[in-house]
Structures are given as structure tokens and as C-alpha cells.
Amino acid sequence: MGQQPNVLTPEQSPLHRFGYTLRELRKVRGMSLRELAAKSFMSHSKLQKWENASRPPKDRAEVELIDSLLRAGGVLVDLWERINPGVSARAPVSVSAPHVSDTPVSLATTLSHTAPSDSEGIFVPARLDDGTVVLVALDRRALLRAGMGVGVAAVAGMGMPAASAISASEDPFGFAKTATENWSGLQLSRPAPDFGVDWHALIPGGRSMLGSQLSLQVHPARIEGSRVIVSVPDQRRAEEFLTRPNRSLLVGAVNAEGVSRFYALDGRSARSRLAKNGGVYEVAAPTAYELDDLTYGILWAVSNYDDALQADDQPLAETRSDLKAYERLSASAVSREAAPGLNTVAHMWLGSDFCARHILRALPDLPALPAFWTREQRGEEASAWLIFDHKYPYLRETTKALGSTSTRAFCIPEEVVRSSPRYERVLLFLAVALMESLGIHVQFTSDPAYESVEGFVVSPDKEAVIANWVRGDGMWHVDVTDRSSVVREFTIAARDVDADSLTAAPTPAGRLRSLAQYLDLPWSWLIQRCGQLARYGSSGLIQSRSRLVSAAGIDAACAYVASLPADH
């Protein structure tokens, strides 16, 4: 019998090596073939043939996209070049056998492309002398202890002992231990030499987010009323750290009865607050900036969106201008290939912005008061309502255009809730609170049968506006239609959720309390923490740099939650 097409022998050929490596990287990332096809907007059958080595990849750009999605650090592109020997190959990451190459390759580059699995290991692609690509499993904590300057070759060759935890001398305030235990995926490393930086933080990405980086200094602090006073023993070191253009956080560590609590302040904000007090330099910050699931969620979302949008600022503006011609059409479906040079967050922003303007243009012509349906399910998607500069104004404008209360439905199955970290569930809650603050009656279903329904606005039984950019096949799909089958589908979905909403209650407070219970979030904690943050605003915690990111939605949502009754 002949060899089955999905049984690969990596040593047989570069094509088999490519397919084997693609499959293993995909599995390490916990991604099905269909999920990878959806993220890359390539066909499932094409990727399956690549993995089975039954058809070689032809387009370098497609290989680069898959390499990026799997955070392979160029390994897949390099293997593709071996399949196509006429293409000049880039310098490989080399691990010799049996001895280890002494040519160092920066670990910072590898870590920026490599995310931890659900276990404690990080998988780093490496190539042996015979050309075979292997995935080397490394202890995550040991890898981070090694510092950002250690060569991949040395680590992959096990040239240093593994460590089960960062030592107390390296983490005198317990910050790294607390942060990495509380927020899975957050990676901290101590630079050597430090150049004024105590910790480098790699903030994880998400399904579309790309991840972010920031630098931290950690200092002892004390509580005085509603303020935390951070003592800065070395003024010059602190000033050098705070004046750098990269994103930074000043963290104050307070230890009370053996329990450490940490308070974060954006570097730019800290720079303006640094003052001398009796011969000692100090920085004061509100205790509202204590690091917990509320503030970490905000840091996670803002830094991810802000960094990605700032990185593509000029090409994004040019692309938006180029795509304005679609506004003259009542229907359009635009793929991401229309903006091939932009990152996934820029695609999200373009889709969200276009759909918002499409709905605002169509609303005045709808024959009856409409119901809205939105596809966001997780905090990553929902945080766009809080952070994208056009989202909060869009909600206000739709409310003004309708002149009365409207409804907006979500489908969030229980499995999605169970698999979402708490800080993402907090962001989802805040996005819904922002809508309720404007008189929008938000409804929920947990029925997975509704997950595939596109985002829509429907005048029941009469006309519908399709406006979808979340988990779609392209950047957006919009339409205005009175086709009976489409209108009927949307009308039934809206009525079903209206009749049996998980959060059915006569008041916004009742609906939000029910949502908090469904999301397993403590109601009194949400009221208290949002109230604290609302008094000071979120800009001191983290300041955006992109003009397309705004804190207005976050602050409005927190202020509204703070106004709700904490008791029953």
C-alpha cells in the first residue's frame, strides 16, 4: 500500500518538512485547521494540502501570513524558500547537533513571535544541521530568567539549568510572581544590563490582537488615604526611565501584613508627578490604580489596540481614504486583501468604522423602530466599543437619531464565558454598561445556534441593514435589503432573544446585575472599583498614543456603573 497523504516524513523532502512544521506549530497554538483558514482568509482545502505535502505553497505572501499568524518567527518562510531554491533564503536560526552553535540570536525576537502554551512551556522552532525543523520545549520561567539577550541556540541546547521560579533576590517585591500567577500569558523578564528597566513585560495578544510591550520600574510605596505614595530612591534613574518614548509603567509595591498590593501609573503621567518631599523623590497616584482584573483588562486592551493602530497610522489613513468609494454603494463585502499591508487590528478598526457609518446613513430611511444585533462575544471584541475613537460617538448618534430607547442583542454561549479570563469578562461588562448608559436595552442569549448570525439592524418584518465586521470573512459586509428571507431571519432572531433574554429585567441596573451574575463577576466589587476609577479617569493609568484610540468610553462606562445601586 502507498503512504497515506497525511503521514509525513520530514527528512524526505523540504515539502514534507514544511507540512510537518506547519501542522506542529498549529497544534502548539491550539488552533484547528478551520480556525487557521478563517483567520488567514484562505481555503481549508488549500491549507490541508500544504499540511499533507500534497501541494506546495506557491505564494510567498500567503506563507508569510501563516508564519505571522502562528508566530513562527520566519521558520515557515525559510522552509518555503527551501522548496523554492531559486529564492534567496534568509539567515537561519541554527542549532547544531550534537553540540550547540555559539552564534547568539536575540531571544527578544523569538519571544515577540512566540506565545506560551497552556502549560508552563514555550515552544521555539529551531533547525538542525541536516535541515530538519524541530520544536524545542523550554521551561517558560527559566527562559524569562535568562533575560532578553540570551541566544536561542544556547537555551535550546539546554546550556543553562531550568528554574521553577524567579528568586526572591530577582523579585524583591514579589511583583513578577503575583503578576504572572494572576494573568496567564503575561511574560516578564529582567534585562541585563537593565538600563533603568526593572522588568520588560510582553503583554499577550488575542484572536486578533497582536500583543504589546512595555517597561516597568517597581518601587516601595505606602498608602495615605486615597493615594499611594511611591518612593523613588534614585531620581536620575527614574527620570531617564520616564523620559523615554516607549510605553512604560511606574509600579508602587505596598506590603501590609505579608500581603503585597501593586499600583500602576503610566510613565508619562508619573513623569509630571515626580516631586521632592523632604529630600526624597516621590510620585503620588490614586489607589484606584491598583492592579486587578479591572485595571489589567484596561491595560491589556488599550496597549494592544493603541500600539497596533499607531504602528499603521499613516497607511491606515491612506487606506481609509482609498476605500471611501465603497460608501456610495448600498452593499459591499470587502476582503482584507484590499488592505494587505495593514495588521489585523487596523483591519478591525476599518471594518468597525465603515459599519458604523453605514448604519448611520441607513437609519433615517428605516420604516420602523429597529432592533440591533451585535456579534461581539469576548472582551477583546467588546473592548472596541470602549476604546475605538468612533464607537462611543456612534452609540450617541444612533440614540439621537432614533429618538427613543432601542434594543441590542448579544449571543454569548456558556462555553465562551467559561473560556474567557476574568479581565476579558470585565471588559465585556463595561461595554454593555456603556450601551445601557445611553438608554440602549441590552439583551442576551446563550444559544450557540445564533453565533453565526451577522450583525444587523432590523425593522421587524420590513427592512434590514446588514453591518458586520466581527468574525466575518473580510473587513466588512454591509447591505440594505427588504428581501423577505433575510428580514424574516433577523426578525425571528431579535424576537426570540427579546422574549427570553438571560438578563431580562425592567431596569438597566437589573439587567446589568443579571449580566454580572452570568459572567461570574462580583456585583459589589464592580460598583466599588468602577466608582474609584471614575473619580480619576483611566488616562493616568495608561495614556493612548494613537489618535484612533480614546478613553472616553471607558470613563463613561465606569462612571455609569458607579452610579448604580450596590445593594438589591
N, C-alpha and C positions, 0 to 999 in steps of 0.2 A: 504493500500500500504506500502511496505517496504521502509526504509530510503534510499535515494539516496547515492551512494558511496562517492560523493564529499561533502556531508553535514556532517560536523564533530562536535562532541560534546566532547570538550577537557576533560570534567570531567568524561567521560565514561570509558576511559582506557588510559594507557601510550601510546599505539599505536596511538590513536586519538590525544592525546596531542602532540606527535611528528609530525604527519602530519599537524596539525593546526599551530604549531610553525614554521615548515619549510615553509609553504605557506606564512605566515605573514612576516617572515624575507625576503623571496624572493621578496615579493611585496615592502617592505620598501626599499630594494636595487634597485628597479626599474628594475628588471630582469625578463624576461619571462622564462617559464619552458624550452623552447627550448634553450634559451641562457645559462641557468644554465647547461643543458645537454651538450651543446657544450664545455663550459668551463671545465667541470669535466670529459669529455670523457666517460660519462655514457649514457645509452639509455634514450630517452624521456619517454618511457613507464614505465621503472623502477622507475624513479623519480615521475611520475604521480601516480603510485600505492603507493609509500611512502606517498605522499601528501593526497591521498584519504583514507589512512589507510586500503587499501585492501591487502597490503603485507608488512610485517615488514622488515626493513633492516637487512641483515644477516652479512655483512662485516663491522667490526668496522672501518677499514681503509677508506672505502668509506664514512662513516658517518663523519669521521674526515676531509676528503677532502671537503665535502659540508659545514661543520661547518666553515672551514677556508675560503672558497670562499665567504660565506655570512657574515664573520666576526662576528660570533655568540658567540665568547668567551667561547666555550666549552659547551654551553647550549644544543645543539643538541646531543652531545656525552653523556652528562649526562642523557638526556631523553632516548637515546638508551640503556643505562645501566639499566634504569628502565624497559624497555621492556625485557631485558635480566638480570634478577635479580641475576644470578649466577656470574655476573661480578662485581668486586669491584668498587663502584662509587667514584668519586672524591668529595671533599667537595663542596657543592653548594653555590651559591650566594643567600643569603636568605633575603627576605623582609617579615616581619611578618604582620599579619592583626589581629586587626585593628592598632596596634601600630608598630613602626619601630624598627627593630633589631638594637642594638647598637654595633654590631660587624662590624668594618670597613673593607671594601675590597678596595684595591687601585684602584682609578679611572684611573690611568695611564694604567693599564692592560685593562680596559674596553675600553678606548678611542683608544688604539692601535689596537683594533679589530673593532671599530665602526666608521663608516663614516656618516657625516651629510646627510640628505635627501636634496632635492631641496628647502625645506622650511627652517625655522630657527630652527627646532627641531632636536634632536638626539634621536634615539630610543634605549633604553638599555634593553636587555632581563633580566627579573627577575622572581623568583619563589615564589609563595605564600606558606603559611604553608601547604595547602592541596595538594601541588604538582603542581598546575596549573601554567603554564608559561605564563607570560604576557609581552607585550612590553610597557615600560614606556616612554612616550614622555617627553623630557626635553628641556627646553629652552637652546639653544646652548651657548649663551653669558653668561647666568647665570652659566652654568656648567663650562665654562672656567674660569670665575671669581673665582669659588670655589677653584681652584688650583688642582694640581695633587695628593695631598694627601688626599682629601676628600673621605669618604666612599661612595660607591654606595648606600648602604642602606639608609644613611641619605639623599642623594639627591633624590633618587626615592621616599622617603616618604615625599618629599616636606618640608624638615626640614630647608630650607633656602629660602628667598624671591627671586623671579625672578628679573633680571635686564635687561633693554632694551639695555644697552650699557656699556662699560667699562668706569669708571670715569676718569676725567682728571688727578686726582692725581695718578692713577694707570698707566696712559699712558701719561706722561708729554710731550712727543714729538709727540704724535699722530700717532706713528708708527703702533700700533695694529689696530687702526681704519682704517688707509689707506690701510694696507696690506690685512686685511680680506675683505674690501669692493672691492678691485681690483681683488683678486684672490679667487674665490669660492672654498671652500673645505679646504683652509689653516686654521689651528686651532692654536691659540696662547693662552698660559696660563702663569700666573705669579706664579712661585714656591714660597712656603713659608715653611721653610726659603729658601732664594734664593741661598745660597752658591755661590755667584758671578754670578748667571744667572739672567738676566732681564726677558727673555722670553724663554719658551720652545715652539718650533714650531713642529707641526705634519704636514708634507707635504703630501698631498693626493697621493694615488696611481692612478691606472687607470684600464684598462681592463685586463692587465697582470701585471703591476707594483704593488708593494706591499705597497708603502708608505715609508716614511723616517722620521727621527727625527734629529733635530739639536738644539743647544742652541745659544742664542743671547745676546750680550750686546749692548745697544744703548747709544751713547754719542753725545753731541753737536758738530757741525762741521762748518767749514767755507770754502768758495771757494777761491782758489788762482790760477788764470789762469786755467790750465787744471788739477789741482789737488784739491782734497778735503782733508782738514786737520782736523783730528778727535782729539778733546781734550779729554784726559783721566785723570780725576781728581784723581783717586785712582790707582796708579801704581801697588800696591801689588794685589788688587782685579783683575785688568786686567790681570796681569801675571798668577795668579792662574787659571783664566778662559781660557787663551790662551794655557796653557801648558797641559791641559787635553787631553786625547787621542780621545775623542769623537768629532764628527764634530761640528764646531762652526763658527759663523759669527760675526764679529765686524761691527756694523752699525753706520754710521755717519748721523746725522739729521741736515739739513740746512733749516732754515726758512727765507724766503725772501718775504716781503710784504704779510705776512699772509699765504703763501703757503709753505708747508713742502715738502722737497725732501730728499730721503734717498739713501745712497751709501753703498754697502756691500763689505766686504773684508773677504776672507777665513781666519779662525783663525790661521792656520799655517803661512800664508803669513803675517798676521798682527803682529804675534809674532816677526818675523825678522825685521819688520819696526818700532817697538816701540822705540822711541828715546826721549831724554830730550831736550827741547828747552826753554832756559831761565827760568828754574825752573819748567816747566810744561811738562808733558809727552804727546807726540803726535804721531799719526800714519798718514802717508800720503798715499793716494790712488788716482788712476786716476778717474776723473769724468766719464770716460767711464763705471765705475761700478755702475752707477745709477740704482736703481731698477725700472725696467719697464718690459714690456712683453718680450723683448729680453732676459734680464738677468734673470728674474724669470723663463722663459722657460728653460734656460740652467741649473739653479739651480735645478729645478724640475726634469729634465731628468737625469742629472748626479748623483744627490744624490740618486734617485730611483734605477738606474741601478748599480751604484757603491756599494751601501750598500748591495743590494741583491746578487751581484756576490761575494763580499768579504765574505759574510756570508757563502757561499757554496764553498769557494775557493778550499779546499782540496778534498772534494767529487766530485766536478765538474771536477777537473783534473783527478781523478781516473776513473770517468765515461767516459770521453772523450777517455782515453786510452782503456777502455774496449770495446768501440763502434768502434774502428778503423777497426775491421774486416769487417764492412759494406763497407769500401772503396774498397774492392776487388770486390764488386758487381756493376753491371751497373744499377740496380734498387733495391730500398729498401723503405719501409714505416715503420718507427719506432715509436711506441707509446710512450707516456710519462711514461708508466708503465715500460719501460726499464731503467728509472732513477727515481724511486719512491720517493727517499728521497730528491730530489732537488726541489727548489722553481721554480715558473713559469718563472722568469727572467733567471735563469740558463738554463731552457728548451729552452727559446728563443735563448740564446747565442749558445747553442749546435746545434740547428737547423740551425741558420744562418751560423755558421762556417762550418757545414757539407755541406750545399748547395753551399756555395762559393767555397769550394774545389772541389766539384762535377763538377761544371760548368767549373772551370779552367782545370780540367782533360779532359773534353769533348770538349772544344773549338777547339783545333788543328785538330780534326777529322771531324768537320762540313764541308759539301761540299760547302757552300757559305756563304757570309757575313750575319750574323744573326741579328734578331731583338729581343730585350729583353722586357719582360713584368714582372712588379712587382706588388705585391698586397697591399703594404702599402697605407693607406688612411688617417691616422691621425698622428699628431706629435709624439704621443707615439711610434708608429711603425716606422715612418720615422727617428726618432732621433737615432735609432740603426745605421744608415749609418754614423752619425756624431760621435758616442760615442764608439761603439764596436771596440775593437782594430784591428780586421781583416778586417773591412768593407772598410775603405779608401785604404789600400793596395790592396784589392781585386779589387776595381774600377781602380786603376792604372795598375794593372797586366792585367786585361781584355782589357783595352785600348791598352796596349803594345802588347798583343797577337794578337789583330785584325789588328793593324797597320793602322787603318783608323777610321773615325767617325762612331759611331753606334747610334742606336735609342733605347730608353727605354720608355715604355708606362705605364701610371697610369690610374686607374679608380677611380675618386673621385666624387661621386654624390653631387648635391647641398645640399641635406639634411645632408650629412656628414659635409660639410663646415659650415652650419648653426648651427650644434650642437657642433662644436669644439670651445673651448675657443681660444682667440686670441694668447696666448703664444704657443699653440699647432700648430696653423697655421703658426706661425713664424718658428717653428722647421721644419715643412714640407717644407716651402720655402727654408730654408738653406740646407736641404738635397738635394733638386733639384739643387740648385746653386752649390753645391759640384760636382754633376754629370756634369753640364754644364761646369764647370771649366776645366774638363778633356776632353772636346770635345764630350761629350755624348749629343745627340739631344733628349731632353725630350718632350714627347707628353702626352696629357691628353684627356680623355673622361669623361663626366658626366653621361653617360648612365648606369643606375643600372643593366642592363642586363649583363654587363661584370664583375660584382662584384664577381661572382663565378668562374671566370677563374683563374686557378692556375698560379703560377709564372713559366715562361718558357723562353727558348731561342730557336728561330726557324730559320732555314734556309728555307725560303719560299718554300713550295711545295716539300721539300726534306726530312728534318730530324728535329727532335725537341729534346731538352733537357728539362725535367721537373725538377724543383728545387723549392719546395715550403715549407716554414716553417711558413708563416704568416696566421693566422686564419685557420689553417688546422686541420685535425683530430688527428694529432700526432705531434711529434717533427719535423719530416720532411717526405717528399715524394719526391723521386728522380727517374729519369728514363732517358734512352736514347732510342728513338724509331723512326722508319720510318713508323709506322702504318698510313695508309692514312687518316683515320677518325680523328686521333689526330692531325696530321700535318696540315690537312685542317682547323680544328677548330682554331688552333693557327695562321695560315697564314691569315685567314679571319679577326680575331680579330686585328692583327697587321696592316693589310692594311686598315681596317675601321678607326682606330684611326689615322693612318698616313694621310688619306685623309681628315679627318675632326677634327683635333686636336683643342681643345679650345685655345691653346697657339701658334697656327701657326704663325710663323714669320721667316724671313731669318737669324736672328742673335740671339745669346744667350741673349743679353740684351732685345731684343724684346720679346722673349719667356718668360723670367723671369718677365718682366714688365706686360705681359698679365696674368701670374700666380698670381702676386701680386694683380692685379685687381680682379681676380676670387676669391681669398682668402680674399678680403677686407682688404688688408694691404697697408698703405701709402708708395708709392714708394720712395719718397724723404727721409722719415723717415728711411726706411730700409738702404738706401745708407749711410745716416749720421751716424746712430747708429752702423752699421757694420764696418764703417770706424774707428770710435772711438775705438771700441773693438779690431779691428785688430791690432791697434798700440801697444796694451799692451798684447794681448793674454788673454785667459779666465782662465788660471791656478791661477791667483791671486784672481779671483772671487770665484772659487771653485776648490779645488785640489782633484783629484781622489786618491783612496787608493788601489783599485783593479788593478792588473796587466792586467786585461782584458778590462780596460776602458782607452781610450785615448782622449786627447783634440785636436789631430792633425786635425781631420775632421772639428770640429767647427771652429778652427782658419783659416783653408784653405778656408772654405766657406765664412766666414766673410771678409777675405782679397779679395776674388774674387768679392763679392757684392760691396765692397768699390771701386773697380776699374771700375765699370760700370758708364755710364753717368747718372747724376741725372735729366737732362732735356730731352725733347723729340727731 
